[in-house]
């Protein structure tokens, strides 16, 4: 998506700010200026869409990785070596974001100016990122999990975990449906953000089931 244009520092040709390489001379370019949310789809040359073709993502990532790898610029100027490292860092981050369905959904919302609330970002006095009744249910579910671990055994724990996995999968299905809507309304985007916030709780619960450190 080319909303603005820049010029190559080497040959002066026009290019998109997210182009890592000049389309005219092939020189590695400086990273985009840190203004707003960087479009990670554009970094990989992909259209904004929740339904990404994994093969297309992998192919684009591998092709750009080969072109931007610092080894290719070992004999280049210090400026170009720095640009190569910076562009590789941006590329790797974009790839990690887009290959994960949850992070991809969060990024699509961020590109539309919608942030997913999280407990770690909540200031004192602010409402929780999800409805109070959901928090109460989540607390009750975790108490049941603790009881099952202490008294019910592995089968009881797995029954509870299965129910949370079903809630997680249902939320992901609704998120996908909402993000496929062309021209989604503010209400639909807010609902998507709410579902993504709930996924944090589901992930934390399932981490506890498996004894893992929380990832979300």
C-alpha positions as CSV (number, residue, x, y, z in Angstrom):
1,X,0.0,0.0,0.0
2,X,1.8,3.1,-1.2
3,X,0.2,6.1,0.6
4,X,3.3,8.3,0.3
5,X,6.6,8.1,-1.7
6,X,10.2,8.5,-0.9
7,X,13.4,8.5,-3.0
8,X,16.4,6.3,-3.1
9,X,19.4,7.7,-1.2
10,X,21.7,6.3,-4.0
11,X,20.0,6.9,-7.3
12,X,17.1,9.2,-6.4
13,X,14.4,7.0,-7.9
14,X,10.9,7.1,-6.4
15,X,10.1,4.3,-4.0
16,X,7.5,3.4,-1.3
17,X,8.7,4.1,2.3
18,X,8.4,0.4,3.1
19,X,10.5,-0.8,0.1
20,X,13.6,-2.3,1.7
21,X,15.4,-2.2,-1.7
22,X,15.4,0.4,-4.4
23,X,13.3,-0.9,-7.3
24,X,15.6,0.9,-9.7
25,X,19.2,0.3,-8.5
26,X,18.7,-2.4,-5.9
27,X,20.4,-0.6,-3.1
28,X,19.3,-1.4,0.5
29,X,17.2,1.5,1.9
30,X,16.8,3.0,5.3
31,X,13.9,1.8,7.4
32,X,10.6,3.8,7.3
33,X,10.4,6.7,9.7
34,X,8.9,5.8,13.1
35,X,5.5,7.5,12.5
36,X,2.3,5.7,13.3
37,X,1.9,1.9,12.9
38,X,4.2,0.3,10.4
39,X,2.3,-1.8,7.9
40,X,3.9,-5.3,8.3
41,X,2.0,-6.6,5.3
42,X,3.6,-4.0,3.2
43,X,7.0,-4.9,4.6
44,X,6.5,-8.4,3.1
45,X,4.9,-7.1,0.0
46,X,1.5,-8.7,0.9
47,X,-2.0,-7.3,0.8
48,X,-3.7,-6.7,4.1
49,X,-5.8,-9.7,4.9
50,X,-6.5,-12.0,7.8
51,X,-6.6,-15.0,5.5
52,X,-3.0,-15.1,4.5
53,X,-1.7,-17.9,2.3
54,X,1.1,-19.5,4.5
55,X,3.0,-20.5,1.4
56,X,3.0,-17.0,0.0
57,X,4.1,-15.6,3.4
58,X,7.0,-18.0,3.6
59,X,8.1,-17.4,0.0
60,X,8.1,-13.7,0.4
61,X,10.0,-13.9,3.7
62,X,12.6,-16.2,2.3
63,X,13.1,-14.1,-0.8
64,X,13.5,-10.9,1.1
65,X,15.7,-12.6,3.8
66,X,18.2,-13.6,1.1
67,X,18.3,-10.1,-0.4
68,X,18.7,-8.3,2.9
69,X,21.0,-10.7,4.8
70,X,23.9,-8.9,6.3
71,X,26.4,-11.3,4.7
72,X,25.5,-9.9,1.3
73,X,26.7,-6.5,2.6
74,X,29.9,-7.5,4.3
75,X,31.9,-5.4,1.9
76,X,29.4,-2.6,1.6
77,X,29.7,0.8,3.2
78,X,29.0,1.1,6.9
79,X,25.8,2.9,6.0
80,X,24.5,0.1,3.9
81,X,25.5,-2.5,6.5
82,X,23.5,-0.6,9.1
83,X,20.5,-0.4,6.7
84,X,20.8,-4.2,6.1
85,X,20.7,-5.0,9.8
86,X,17.8,-2.6,10.5
87,X,15.7,-3.9,7.5
88,X,16.4,-7.5,8.5
89,X,15.2,-6.8,12.1
90,X,12.0,-5.2,10.7
91,X,11.5,-8.1,8.3
92,X,11.8,-10.7,11.0
93,X,9.4,-8.9,13.3
94,X,6.8,-8.6,10.5
95,X,7.2,-12.3,9.7
96,X,6.7,-13.3,13.3
97,X,3.6,-11.1,13.6
98,X,1.9,-12.2,10.4
99,X,2.5,-16.0,10.8
100,X,0.6,-16.0,14.1
101,X,-3.2,-15.6,13.7
102,X,-3.7,-13.8,17.0
103,X,-0.8,-11.3,16.4
104,X,-2.0,-10.9,12.8
105,X,-5.5,-10.0,14.0
106,X,-4.1,-7.5,16.5
107,X,-2.0,-5.9,13.8
108,X,-4.9,-5.5,11.5
109,X,-6.8,-3.7,14.3
110,X,-3.7,-1.5,15.0
111,X,-3.6,-0.5,11.4
112,X,-7.2,0.7,11.8
113,X,-6.3,2.6,15.0
114,X,-7.8,0.0,17.4
115,X,-5.6,-1.3,20.2
116,X,-6.3,-4.5,22.1
117,X,-6.4,-3.7,25.8
118,X,-4.3,-5.8,28.2
119,X,-3.9,-5.8,32.0
120,X,-0.3,-4.8,31.6
121,X,-1.3,-1.6,29.9
122,X,-4.2,-0.7,32.2
123,X,-3.8,2.4,34.3
124,X,-5.2,2.6,37.8
125,X,-8.9,3.4,37.7
126,X,-9.4,2.3,34.1
127,X,-12.0,-0.4,33.4
128,X,-10.8,-3.9,32.8
129,X,-10.1,-4.9,29.1
130,X,-13.0,-7.4,29.2
131,X,-16.5,-7.3,30.8
132,X,-16.6,-7.8,34.6
133,X,-18.8,-10.9,34.2
134,X,-16.1,-12.5,32.0
135,X,-13.5,-11.8,34.6
136,X,-15.6,-13.4,37.3
137,X,-16.1,-16.5,35.1
138,X,-12.4,-16.6,34.3
139,X,-11.6,-16.5,38.1
140,X,-14.2,-19.2,38.7
141,X,-12.6,-21.4,36.0
142,X,-9.2,-21.0,37.5
143,X,-10.4,-21.9,40.9
144,X,-12.0,-25.1,39.4
145,X,-8.7,-25.8,37.7
146,X,-6.8,-25.5,41.0
147,X,-9.3,-27.9,42.6
148,X,-9.0,-30.4,39.8
149,X,-5.2,-30.3,40.0
150,X,-5.3,-31.0,43.8
151,X,-8.1,-33.5,43.9
152,X,-9.5,-34.5,40.5
153,X,-6.4,-35.8,38.7
154,X,-5.3,-35.5,35.0
155,X,-8.7,-36.5,33.6
156,X,-10.6,-33.7,35.5
157,X,-7.9,-31.2,34.4
158,X,-8.2,-32.2,30.8
159,X,-12.0,-31.9,30.9
160,X,-11.7,-28.3,32.1
161,X,-9.0,-27.5,29.6
162,X,-11.1,-28.9,26.8
163,X,-13.9,-26.5,27.6
164,X,-11.5,-23.5,27.5
165,X,-10.0,-24.7,24.2
166,X,-13.5,-24.8,22.8
167,X,-14.1,-21.2,24.0
168,X,-10.7,-20.1,22.5
169,X,-11.4,-21.8,19.1
170,X,-14.9,-20.3,19.0
171,X,-13.4,-16.8,19.7
172,X,-10.9,-17.3,16.9
173,X,-13.6,-18.3,14.5
174,X,-15.6,-15.2,15.3
175,X,-12.4,-13.0,15.0
176,X,-11.8,-14.4,11.5
177,X,-15.4,-13.8,10.5
178,X,-15.3,-10.2,11.7
179,X,-12.0,-9.4,10.0
180,X,-13.2,-10.8,6.7
181,X,-16.0,-8.3,6.7
182,X,-15.3,-5.5,4.1
183,X,-15.5,-2.1,5.7
184,X,-16.1,-3.4,9.3
185,X,-18.0,-1.0,11.5
186,X,-16.6,0.5,14.7
187,X,-18.8,-1.9,16.7
188,X,-17.4,-4.9,14.8
189,X,-13.8,-3.7,15.4
190,X,-14.6,-3.2,19.1
191,X,-16.0,-6.7,19.3
192,X,-12.9,-8.1,17.7
193,X,-10.7,-6.3,20.2
194,X,-12.8,-7.7,23.0
195,X,-12.4,-11.2,21.7
196,X,-8.6,-10.8,21.3
197,X,-8.4,-9.6,24.9
198,X,-10.3,-12.7,26.1
199,X,-7.8,-14.8,24.2
200,X,-5.1,-13.6,26.6
201,X,-7.1,-15.1,29.5
202,X,-7.7,-18.4,27.7
203,X,-3.9,-18.6,26.8
204,X,-3.0,-17.9,30.4
205,X,-5.4,-20.6,31.6
206,X,-4.0,-23.2,29.2
207,X,-0.4,-22.3,30.1
208,X,-1.4,-23.1,33.7
209,X,-2.8,-26.5,32.6
210,X,0.4,-27.3,30.9
211,X,2.7,-25.8,33.6
212,X,4.2,-23.3,31.1
213,X,5.2,-19.8,31.7
214,X,2.5,-17.5,30.3
215,X,3.1,-16.4,26.7
216,X,0.4,-13.8,26.4
